[in-house]
Amino acid sequence: MNTKSIHIDHSTHANYADLTSQPASIIAALCNKVSAFFVRSELAKARANYQIKQQRRSTHRNPQNMVNSLPLEEKLRLGMYHWMD
């Protein structure tokens, strides 16, 4: 009986397989990067719109901001002594 194992050199087959699959993987990687870029840009737009809406809501709903924007004479006339700085 022969106890020696058979050794097959897979390196030559692997090199050919890598060469043939490499262009497809480059194209797939490029497509993934482009799609990820578009997703990130859409998320950035959505975040910016959300922040703008939150800023608008906070200025409209917060009465302290409206009172702070009044001139000092108007605060005195309305009796808002505790709002004066």
Sequence and secondary structure as in RCSB ss.txt:
>XXXX:A:sequence
MNTKSIHIDHSTHANYADLTSQPASIIAALCNKVSAFFVRSELAKARANYQIKQQRRSTHRNPQNMVNSLPLEEK
LRLGMYHWMD
>XXXX:A:secstr
          HHHHHHHHHHHHHHHHHHHHHHHHHHHHHHHHHHHHHHHHHHHHHHHHHHH HHHHHHTS HHHH
HHHT GGG  
